[in-house]
Structure formats: structure tokens, C-alpha cells
Amino acid sequence: MLSRSSALRLHVESALAGRVLSPFRFQQPQPITASCGIPELDQLSGGLPRGALTEIYGAACSGITSLLQSALAARTASGECCALVDAQDAFAPAHAQSAGVALRRLLWVRCRNLEQALRSVDLLLHGGGFSLVAVNLTAAPSRLVRHVPLNFWFRLRRTVENTSTILLLLTRESHAKTCASLVLHMERAAASWSWQEAAYPSRAFHTPAALLHSCASTAEIVRSPSQRKNIAFIDQASRHSDRTRFALSAQDFFPAASAGGPHLPPSHQERTENRG
Amino acid sequence: MSPELSAAFAAVFVPNFILQAIARAEPELRAQPLAILEGHPPHDRAIAINRLAELLGVTPGMSKASAGQFGPLAFRARNPGAEEAAHAALLDAAWSVTPRVESFSPDTLLLDLSGLGALFGRHDELARRLAAAAATLGMSVQIALSGNVETARIVARALPGPTIVPAGEERRFLETLPVGMLSPSQELADVFARWGISTCKELASLPVLDLSEGVGQEGVRLHAIACGGGQRPLLLTEPAQRFEESLELEDAVEDLEALSFLLGRILDQLAARVSARALSIAVVHTQFELQPSFENAFDTRRDLLRSKPAPRLFPCTLELPVPTRDAKLLLKLLRLRLQAHPPGAPVQKIHMAAESSLARVTQGSLFVPASPDPDKLELTIARIAAVVGEGNVGSPRLLDSHRPDAFCMERFAAAPSETRGASTQTQITAPALALHLYRPPLPARVQLQQHKPVSVTFQGRAGKVLHASGPWRSCGEWWEEKPWQEDAWDLEIHFFAEPASPRGLYRFAFDGLLNQWFVRGMYD
């Protein structure tokens, strides 16, 4: 004879049959995500998870700062307030504005060392209300970042839990380990140069009219809230599904927003001989 | 049901005003015997005493030495600044009820209550509200309501509780009061004394014509008041938009903890006054009067002894992006400011002025992204500024210049967001390559071949140039003191002895004025 609870359970399951697959199984809610501004990366990772720590690491020139800039542009364009804690004061506001970042919605904390950066991000997260809080530690000495205890990252993760804040950590090496919900590894692929020598036949131009056209980067998911840990070493095929390649276009030489004066496209800028 | 008044006026009187003004700034004095002194020692006399001092046997007019013999007694010098602030606070309490207020004297206000019945209901309710507003600002008051402004004024001075004088009963309320309550001139008071007139009833019974012939128009006016007449229009006072409070300290305070306790007390008073007027604080100007330095104090030169050195002033201004009434928030911001920039000497007087503004009205929306709470944000920014420095936190604003990296920092304020529909109109550009700047730029050595960089060395790294784009020449401000001129290059470099990341994209610049190459940044 069935117990009363079992009978009830059977009754509920039969009542919901066809509508709810397994009513008594706990389902992990899907994390709410936001676009990072790079469609290829959004497709790969599902976007930046809110209420979680996302770590992006990679070597110099791998496109980390570009990813940060795209994320800031996407968030500020949708009317959200963002904060950037810059450990070594490396942010370029003119380039960011040209890339679409609404600077008036960006709180920029210019730090001189790692300690200032860590204290600032702690205060920012406790203050709350920001849609995206990015901590750029790429220029901070790696030996110092390595000494940040793991429980600090854990505390940051707990602070943003159950909020709509995206906490973005940018480093040269992976430091947050399991505290990060999404970990992306960036690598530089290749730079693309456009050669317009034919367009400038004059001998006055001592160099071929080379323009930096774009730069490609590769992003690989190391950890994701929606996917299991990368098992690339077992299944080589899955490795390719965790990687994506995207192009970052180079901006005009003089960012349009940096000046109130007339702005000319690069092809019309003054090109003269280098006196050096 | 309260009696009906045809044209209602209220009078608010602060008994023992001089003492209440001091006790308002130092509430702990209310619980101990207190005497307020006036004059220079040793000729200073007690001009006001509280009830506890009265019970000890102290009377006004006693010298400090005489009063001190009656027991433990707190003495304070008369403080005109505190009296001004108390009077201003009393006005704010009155303006919280009606804008039609006459400042009759520092301790008495006259209010026109006509037309307020629909807003406040019964008159006794209105009187209670007035008393509560004054109590919030640290003063206990006597209130009287009457259809006659002069009757209300005299009854408020004479009777303690909220008194409502019904229409037509004015004469009955006044008849037992001494004629001195009508504030006659000294000459007229002497005449009344000679005539044996001591109460208002006796004055009212005199024939007006004879009184006019005997003592003139002043006598006629006082007679009309004693009869319950004497109606007159109010001389209205313009509501002030600036709120000031000051606190003079017996002993100078140097410790920030003790100072913040006093600042909190002043801010509480300012916030209460601003709230009474349904306003908010936009700017707080604080001025600390500092104790003169010791070397001057012990300098015995004759000219210095003759002229006492003026105290140094230390100003501190707190501008808020969004007006607030939260005294605790203001205190925290002020504390952070003082921690970053301490006064540098013991403080002997604090003067605080608040500029008011209309209160912030916020309306949330389902379609507008959440933004930081302005009050919390201001505190967070102030705390971060204490860590990284004042100018290193805020929102960057590009300057109208082609100079590389020309920007300034502005105060960050959570900009009002557009609705979702409007925000989607913002064009998100394709992902762009970002520049990771080096501040200051790194010095570099560049080798040229046919005017084109071929190899570079910086920060101990050497590399061969694979691709180069440039020079991109820019110059400017040659008409000013700091001109600039540079040729910029985008270089793709292959570094020797770096197998991990052999290639990199960098922005180099040749400074034409310094004749030096720099690395401005890295494309990352």
C-alpha cells in the first residue's frame, strides 16, 4: 500500500503529465546573461552572466582590453551604469568613446597599485547598483596578483550573488579559479594590414601606405555556468566547439570624439616624412 | 470641537529664549542647573537661569561668584550666534505651517492662519502641530490663537499651553493680565504706575478721549489692545533659502571622533530645519575657526600682545550631486573629507551653512535599467576617493583638443536613463581594437631605415618591426606655453627571445620637441 506522500506525489505527477516533465526534480535556474558586444563570443558563451564573477585572461595583445571595451560599450549603450577599476591607469577614454562607450555612464577608478584596485572594487560592489563592474589587473605585476588569496575572489563572488551586477576580472593568468562562473582564455590570432601603395604613388611617401585594418583574437571557454568543465583532452571534437575567433577592427587614427575640430578619415590625414 | 475664529492669527513665544538657544546647541545642559552670563569678568551677571538653577536659589542678576556658591551650576556666556540660529529655526517651524509669518522679536513670531482650515483641520490640531515642529527643532514654545493678532501675542507670552481665544472673548482673556504685558514705553509705564493702573481691565475701563489727551496716541493704541481690538496687518518675512548653524566650543577639539560628534549634532539640526520646509540640502559650507598657534600665544612682544592674533579659518565645502536630507550621509561624507584634508589645528568654533534645493523626486520604471542609488553612490565615491585620491575617480570627459590622451575627470552622476525604446536607437558599433595606454609613455629606442622603423627596444625588450603604419603627424598649442608635436606609428613587432608571445601591436610616437621616441600604448 502506498504511503500518503507517495500517493500525493503520484497524483501530482499524473495531473501535470504532458505539461511538466519532472515536477519534483530541482532545476538549476538558467543564469541571466547580458551581451558582451561581440556576437561570436555571445554565441559561444551565452553572454556575460549577471550576479557572477567572469574571469578573462590571456597574454599581452590577446584582445582582453578590446573585449572589456566592447562590453562597456554594449552595457552603457543600453542605459546601464558601469564601473571600471583600472589597476595601472591604462584605460584610453578617447578610443573607448570611439568604440561606443558612453563615458558619462562610466565610473573610472584610476589606481596606482593593486591594493588600491582591490579596495576600490570591494567598496564598489558593496555600494551596489552598477550593471557591470570590471577590474582590469592586466597591467598589475603578476607576482602580486598571484598572492591575492582565493577567499578574496570568493568574497567578491558572494557579494555579487543575487544581484544584477556582472563582475568582470581581467588578468594575464587565471587567478579566480573556481570562484569564477565563466572563464575565458583569449589568444591573439593575427593582425590584418591593408596595403594601399597604389593609391599613394607620390615619392613623398616614404613608406607604403600600410593601415592597420583589424586584429583577430581567439576566445576559449575554460569554465562556463551552462557547460561542464572542458573535456577537450578526452574528446578533441568538443574542443573546437569551445573556441571562437572574432575580428576587432582598428579605429581611425584620430578618434572622432577626441576633438571638436574637423576630423578627417585616415586616408586624408597629413602624411609627411618622419624627421626622426 | 474647537471654537470658531473669524480671522485666525497665532503667536509663538519661546520662554527663556536666551537659555533655550544655548540648550538647543547643547541638549545635555537641560538636565543640569544652568545660568547664562553676560558681561566681561569679573562684572558678568546671570541674565537667564533654568528651573533647576532657580530651585537652588539662584536668581537673575547675580554675579558668577555669588551664583556659584549655591551648588554645582553650569555657566555659559550669552551666545548671539546661537540666538540667531534659534530664531531662524523658529521661523522654519512657522514656515512649515504657513508662509505668512511676521518676526516680531527674536523670541516671538506672529502667524496668519487664515485659509489653513482645509489643510490642517481644527485650530487645536494646528497649534499642536506648531508645537511639535518647534520641539523637533529643540525648542519648547507657548502658542496662542486668536482672531486678533495683538491678543494672540499677549496671551502667548502670558499663558503656557496652547490657548485658543474664541471670537469676542479677547477682552475677558486679557483683563487679568498686568498692563506691563502690553509692552508700554518706560515713560508710559511710569504714568500708569502713578495713576494706579496695574491690569489691562483697569486700562480698558479708562475713557479713550481723556487717555488720548493725557498720554497721546500710544495710550490709545494700548487701550485698544486691552479692549481686545488693535487689529493690524502683519509685516511678512521672506523665507530664507540658506540655513546656518554655529557652535562655539568651550575647549578646542582636535580629535576627529569628537569633532564628528559635534558635526553630527549640527547636521541633525540643519536636516530638521530643511525637512520642516520640505526642502533638501544641496551644498554644505563648513568653516572651522582654528585655535591660534602656540608660538603666537607665547610671543610676548608688545605689538603682538596688543593685537590678539585672528583665528585661522579652515573652509570645507561639500557639494552633492543630488540634494538630500540624510544627516548621517552628510556626516559620513564630511568625515571622509576631513580625514583626507584635516584642519591641522584644534577647532574652537564651527559654522555651517546649508544651501537648500527642492527635494529629489524619483519615479522608477519597469523599462529603465536600475542605476546606483545617488546617496549611496556619493558615499561610495567619497570612500574610493579616500583610497585612490580625489582626482582619480569619476567620469572621463574628452577635451576639445587633438593632443594625445586629452581628457579631464568629472564628477560621476548616474545619468538618467532613457526608456528601453529610446536606448535601442543607440548604435552599437562593431567590436573595435582597444588601446592599452602606458601612463606615462615608456621611453624607447627605435632604429630607422629609409625613415621607417625597423627595430625597437623598450623596457629591456628588443624586437623587429614587421609592419609599420605612419607617421601620423599631429601638433598643436604652439601658441601656448606647452606645445606638442609628435609623429605616431602603429607597429607590429616580433620580439626576440619571447617564444610565448612573440608578436605584438604597439603605438609608438616620436616627440618632435624632445627628440625622443615613446611607446604610447599596446593594442590589446
Boltz contact constraints between the chains, C-beta under 6 A:
constraints:
  - contact:
      token1: [A, 38]
      token2: [B, 431]
      max_distance: 6.0
  - contact:
      token1: [A, 59]
      token2: [B, 501]
      max_distance: 6.0
  - contact:
      token1: [A, 60]
      token2: [B, 501]
      max_distance: 6.0
  - contact:
      token1: [A, 61]
      token2: [B, 504]
      max_distance: 6.0
  - contact:
      token1: [A, 61]
      token2: [B, 505]
      max_distance: 6.0
  - contact:
      token1: [A, 61]
      token2: [B, 524]
      max_distance: 6.0
  - contact:
      token1: [A, 64]
      token2: [B, 524]
      max_distance: 6.0
  - contact:
      token1: [A, 65]
      token2: [B, 434]
      max_distance: 6.0
  - contact:
      token1: [A, 65]
      token2: [B, 436]
      max_distance: 6.0
  - contact:
      token1: [A, 65]
      token2: [B, 524]
      max_distance: 6.0
  - contact:
      token1: [A, 66]
      token2: [B, 433]
      max_distance: 6.0
  - contact:
      token1: [A, 66]
      token2: [B, 434]
      max_distance: 6.0
  - contact:
      token1: [A, 69]
      token2: [B, 434]
      max_distance: 6.0
  - contact:
      token1: [A, 70]
      token2: [B, 431]
      max_distance: 6.0
  - contact:
      token1: [A, 77]
      token2: [B, 426]
      max_distance: 6.0
  - contact:
      token1: [A, 77]
      token2: [B, 428]
      max_distance: 6.0
  - contact:
      token1: [A, 78]
      token2: [B, 423]
      max_distance: 6.0
  - contact:
      token1: [A, 79]
      token2: [B, 369]
      max_distance: 6.0
  - contact:
      token1: [A, 79]
      token2: [B, 417]
      max_distance: 6.0
  - contact:
      token1: [A, 79]
      token2: [B, 418]
      max_distance: 6.0
  - contact:
      token1: [A, 79]
      token2: [B, 423]
      max_distance: 6.0
  - contact:
      token1: [A, 80]
      token2: [B, 369]
      max_distance: 6.0
  - contact:
      token1: [A, 81]
      token2: [B, 371]
      max_distance: 6.0
  - contact:
      token1: [A, 81]
      token2: [B, 414]
      max_distance: 6.0
  - contact:
      token1: [A, 89]
      token2: [B, 439]
      max_distance: 6.0
  - contact:
      token1: [A, 90]
      token2: [B, 436]
      max_distance: 6.0
  - contact:
      token1: [A, 90]
      token2: [B, 437]
      max_distance: 6.0
  - contact:
      token1: [A, 92]
      token2: [B, 435]
      max_distance: 6.0
  - contact:
      token1: [A, 92]
      token2: [B, 437]
      max_distance: 6.0
  - contact:
      token1: [A, 93]
      token2: [B, 396]
      max_distance: 6.0
  - contact:
      token1: [A, 93]
      token2: [B, 407]
      max_distance: 6.0
  - contact:
      token1: [A, 94]
      token2: [B, 398]
      max_distance: 6.0
  - contact:
      token1: [A, 95]
      token2: [B, 434]
      max_distance: 6.0
  - contact:
      token1: [A, 95]
      token2: [B, 435]
      max_distance: 6.0
  - contact:
      token1: [A, 99]
      token2: [B, 432]
      max_distance: 6.0
  - contact:
      token1: [A, 100]
      token2: [B, 428]
      max_distance: 6.0
  - contact:
      token1: [A, 100]
      token2: [B, 429]
      max_distance: 6.0
  - contact:
      token1: [A, 103]
      token2: [B, 395]
      max_distance: 6.0
  - contact:
      token1: [A, 103]
      token2: [B, 396]
      max_distance: 6.0
  - contact:
      token1: [A, 104]
      token2: [B, 395]
      max_distance: 6.0
  - contact:
      token1: [A, 104]
      token2: [B, 415]
      max_distance: 6.0
  - contact:
      token1: [A, 105]
      token2: [B, 415]
      max_distance: 6.0
  - contact:
      token1: [A, 107]
      token2: [B, 412]
      max_distance: 6.0
  - contact:
      token1: [A, 108]
      token2: [B, 396]
      max_distance: 6.0
  - contact:
      token1: [A, 109]
      token2: [B, 384]
      max_distance: 6.0
  - contact:
      token1: [A, 109]
      token2: [B, 388]
      max_distance: 6.0
  - contact:
      token1: [A, 109]
      token2: [B, 393]
      max_distance: 6.0
  - contact:
      token1: [A, 110]
      token2: [B, 392]
      max_distance: 6.0
  - contact:
      token1: [A, 111]
      token2: [B, 388]
      max_distance: 6.0
  - contact:
      token1: [A, 116]
      token2: [B, 387]
      max_distance: 6.0
  - contact:
      token1: [A, 116]
      token2: [B, 388]
      max_distance: 6.0
  - contact:
      token1: [A, 119]
      token2: [B, 387]
      max_distance: 6.0
  - contact:
      token1: [A, 120]
      token2: [B, 384]
      max_distance: 6.0
  - contact:
      token1: [A, 120]
      token2: [B, 387]
      max_distance: 6.0
  - contact:
      token1: [A, 123]
      token2: [B, 380]
      max_distance: 6.0
  - contact:
      token1: [A, 123]
      token2: [B, 383]
      max_distance: 6.0
  - contact:
      token1: [A, 123]
      token2: [B, 384]
      max_distance: 6.0
  - contact:
      token1: [A, 127]
      token2: [B, 376]
      max_distance: 6.0
  - contact:
      token1: [A, 127]
      token2: [B, 380]
      max_distance: 6.0
  - contact:
      token1: [A, 129]
      token2: [B, 371]
      max_distance: 6.0
  - contact:
      token1: [A, 129]
      token2: [B, 372]
      max_distance: 6.0
  - contact:
      token1: [A, 129]
      token2: [B, 373]
      max_distance: 6.0
  - contact:
      token1: [A, 191]
      token2: [B, 492]
      max_distance: 6.0
  - contact:
      token1: [A, 191]
      token2: [B, 505]
      max_distance: 6.0
  - contact:
      token1: [A, 193]
      token2: [B, 467]
      max_distance: 6.0
  - contact:
      token1: [A, 206]
      token2: [B, 450]
      max_distance: 6.0
  - contact:
      token1: [A, 206]
      token2: [B, 451]
      max_distance: 6.0
  - contact:
      token1: [A, 207]
      token2: [B, 452]
      max_distance: 6.0
  - contact:
      token1: [A, 210]
      token2: [B, 467]
      max_distance: 6.0
  - contact:
      token1: [A, 210]
      token2: [B, 469]
      max_distance: 6.0
  - contact:
      token1: [A, 211]
      token2: [B, 469]
      max_distance: 6.0
  - contact:
      token1: [A, 212]
      token2: [B, 469]
      max_distance: 6.0
  - contact:
      token1: [A, 212]
      token2: [B, 490]
      max_distance: 6.0
  - contact:
      token1: [A, 215]
      token2: [B, 433]
      max_distance: 6.0
  - contact:
      token1: [A, 248]
      token2: [B, 431]
      max_distance: 6.0
  - contact:
      token1: [A, 248]
      token2: [B, 433]
      max_distance: 6.0
  - contact:
      token1: [A, 249]
      token2: [B, 430]
      max_distance: 6.0
  - contact:
      token1: [A, 249]
      token2: [B, 432]
      max_distance: 6.0
  - contact:
      token1: [A, 250]
      token2: [B, 433]
      max_distance: 6.0
  - contact:
      token1: [A, 251]
      token2: [B, 432]
      max_distance: 6.0
  - contact:
      token1: [A, 253]
      token2: [B, 472]
      max_distance: 6.0
  - contact:
      token1: [A, 257]
      token2: [B, 398]
      max_distance: 6.0
  - contact:
      token1: [A, 258]
      token2: [B, 398]
      max_distance: 6.0
  - contact:
      token1: [A, 259]
      token2: [B, 402]
      max_distance: 6.0
  - contact:
      token1: [A, 260]
      token2: [B, 400]
      max_distance: 6.0
  - contact:
      token1: [A, 270]
      token2: [B, 473]
      max_distance: 6.0
  - contact:
      token1: [A, 272]
      token2: [B, 473]
      max_distance: 6.0
  - contact:
      token1: [A, 273]
      token2: [B, 451]
      max_distance: 6.0
  - contact:
      token1: [A, 274]
      token2: [B, 451]
      max_distance: 6.0
  - contact:
      token1: [A, 274]
      token2: [B, 471]
      max_distance: 6.0
  - contact:
      token1: [A, 274]
      token2: [B, 487]
      max_distance: 6.0
  - contact:
      token1: [A, 276]
      token2: [B, 510]
      max_distance: 6.0
